[in-house]
Amino acid sequence: MRGTLNKVMLIGHLGDEVKMHFFDGGNSIGRFPLATNESYTNQEGDRITTTEWHNIVVRNKLAEICEKYLTKGDKIYCEGRIKTRQWSGDDGQMRYMTEIHVRELTFLTNKKEEAQNQNPTSEPQTPKTDTKPSQEFENGKKDDLPF
């Protein structure tokens, strides 16, 4: 195999509001944490849920859309690639941060929709089945098929 692949696909909940930074020339960048959960049952039969936090980075138009429509708790699907930044801290120590640079993002549900799905307030509507299929063909003969 000659090439390599750096691709990340995540479904999770926003841990905070989108923080925007604007630059000269009209460019912008948005950052927010995304939580993904994993649940399993341990040997004692207890249900264990672990949460992994991801640092999400979106740029330009996608960042502006995220700032406008996303709020803490919203569920999203995102695709991007992993990048690690490094810098020297105030104390002289090298610091590292791993981020997900997102190129595609889909809104799945918002916090309000999830609450409504868990606590439905209205009765589900059943479709009406008053209409009968036609019993005759166009030429006037009866249909002998059972459907």
Backbone torsions as a table, in degrees:
resi	resn	phi	psi	omega
1	MET	NA	127.3	-175.4
2	ARG	-89.9	-41.2	-173.9
3	GLY	-92.7	176.1	175.9
4	THR	-127.4	169.3	-178.4
5	LEU	-135.3	130.0	175.9
6	ASN	-126.0	90.7	-176.0
7	LYS	-138.4	134.5	179.6
8	VAL	-126.9	134.6	174.5
9	MET	-126.3	123.3	-176.5
10	LEU	-130.7	144.1	167.2
11	ILE	-124.6	122.9	-177.8
12	GLY	-164.6	-174.1	-177.9
13	HIS	-110.8	139.0	176.5
14	LEU	-63.8	132.9	179.2
15	GLY	-91.4	-10.9	-177.9
16	ASP	-164.4	173.3	176.8
17	GLU	-70.4	160.0	178.6
18	VAL	-74.8	126.0	177.6
19	LYS	-97.3	121.3	-175.5
20	MET	-103.3	146.0	172.0
21	HIS	-132.7	131.0	-178.7
22	PHE	-111.0	143.7	-177.4
23	PHE	-120.5	165.4	174.1
24	ASP	-61.5	145.0	-179.8
25	GLY	90.9	2.2	176.8
26	GLY	88.5	-0.3	178.4
27	ASN	-77.3	153.0	178.6
28	SER	-145.3	161.0	177.9
29	ILE	-140.7	138.7	177.8
30	GLY	-121.5	143.1	-179.7
31	ARG	-132.7	140.9	174.2
32	PHE	-159.4	153.7	176.5
33	PRO	-85.0	146.0	177.2
34	LEU	-125.9	131.2	-179.4
35	ALA	-104.1	130.0	171.2
36	THR	-117.7	143.6	-176.6
37	ASN	-116.1	147.3	173.8
38	GLU	-130.4	128.5	180.0
39	SER	-118.6	140.8	176.4
40	TYR	-153.7	166.0	177.7
41	THR	-107.0	126.2	-178.8
42	ASN	-81.1	-178.3	-176.1
43	GLN	-64.7	-25.0	179.1
44	GLU	-83.6	-4.5	179.9
45	GLY	90.9	5.9	178.7
46	ASP	-82.5	141.5	177.5
47	ARG	-84.0	120.0	-177.8
48	ILE	-113.0	130.7	176.2
49	THR	-121.2	126.6	176.4
50	THR	-114.9	144.0	-179.3
51	THR	-114.7	132.0	176.1
52	GLU	-111.1	132.5	-179.9
53	TRP	-103.9	135.4	-179.2
54	HIS	-122.1	138.7	176.3
55	ASN	-90.7	112.6	-175.6
56	ILE	-99.2	136.9	177.6
57	VAL	-125.7	127.3	174.6
58	VAL	-124.4	152.0	-174.8
59	ARG	-123.6	152.5	169.8
60	ASN	50.0	-122.5	-173.2
61	LYS	-62.1	-40.9	178.4
62	LEU	-62.3	-37.5	177.7
63	ALA	-64.4	-42.0	179.6
64	GLU	-66.1	-38.5	177.2
65	ILE	-64.6	-44.1	179.3
66	CYS	-61.4	-43.4	-180.0
67	GLU	-61.9	-38.5	-175.8
68	LYS	-73.9	-39.8	-169.7
69	TYR	-109.5	-19.0	-175.8
70	LEU	-97.8	142.9	174.2
71	THR	-134.3	167.0	179.8
72	LYS	-55.0	132.4	178.8
73	GLY	97.4	-15.6	-179.9
74	ASP	-66.6	145.6	179.2
75	LYS	-99.1	131.2	-178.1
76	ILE	-135.2	160.6	168.5
77	TYR	-113.6	132.7	178.2
78	CYS	-139.0	149.3	177.0
79	GLU	-126.3	139.7	178.9
80	GLY	-173.1	-152.6	-179.9
81	ARG	-137.3	157.0	-179.4
82	ILE	-85.0	134.3	172.7
83	LYS	-134.9	141.9	176.9
84	THR	-115.4	126.7	176.8
85	ARG	-101.6	153.6	173.2
86	GLN	-137.8	146.7	178.5
87	TRP	-155.6	164.8	179.0
88	SER	-94.9	124.9	-179.6
89	GLY	-74.9	174.6	179.2
90	ASP	-59.6	-29.3	-179.0
91	ASP	-89.1	5.5	178.7
92	GLY	89.1	-8.5	179.1
93	GLN	-76.4	143.2	174.7
94	MET	-74.6	132.1	178.9
95	ARG	-112.9	148.3	179.1
96	TYR	-131.2	143.8	174.6
97	MET	-140.5	129.0	176.8
98	THR	-97.9	129.4	-176.2
99	GLU	-128.4	158.1	172.9
100	ILE	-107.0	112.4	177.7
101	HIS	-89.3	106.9	-170.8
102	VAL	-86.4	135.5	175.2
103	ARG	-111.5	-28.3	178.4
104	GLU	-131.0	140.7	-177.3
105	LEU	-146.6	137.3	177.9
106	THR	-127.3	131.3	175.2
107	PHE	-78.3	125.2	179.6
108	LEU	-96.6	-61.7	176.3
109	THR	-145.8	157.1	171.3
110	ASN	-104.1	171.0	-174.4
111	LYS	-59.3	-38.9	-179.3
112	LYS	-66.3	-42.3	179.9
113	GLU	-64.0	-41.2	179.2
114	GLU	-63.5	-40.0	178.6
115	ALA	-64.5	-39.0	178.9
116	GLN	-68.0	-37.4	179.4
117	ASN	-67.0	-32.2	179.5
118	GLN	-80.3	-29.8	-180.0
119	ASN	-126.8	76.2	-178.0
120	PRO	-67.0	133.7	-178.7
121	THR	-100.6	-20.0	-179.9
122	SER	-112.0	154.0	-180.0
123	GLU	-74.6	143.3	177.5
124	PRO	-67.3	140.0	-178.4
125	GLN	-89.9	134.9	177.5
126	THR	-96.1	140.9	-179.4
127	PRO	-69.3	147.3	178.6
128	LYS	-79.8	138.7	-179.8
129	THR	-123.8	44.9	-178.3
130	ASP	-80.0	-23.3	-174.7
131	THR	-77.8	136.3	178.3
132	LYS	-105.7	144.3	175.1
133	PRO	-69.8	153.1	-179.1
134	SER	-65.5	137.4	-178.9
135	GLN	-94.5	-4.0	-177.7
136	GLU	-128.4	150.0	172.6
137	PHE	-80.1	175.1	179.4
138	GLU	-64.9	-28.2	-178.5
139	ASN	-84.6	0.6	175.5
140	GLY	97.1	-6.8	179.9
141	LYS	-82.3	148.9	178.7
142	LYS	-71.1	147.6	178.8
143	ASP	-85.5	126.5	178.5
144	ASP	-97.1	3.5	176.9
145	LEU	-81.5	142.8	-176.2
146	PRO	-75.8	-1.8	-178.8
147	PHE	-130.2	NA	NA
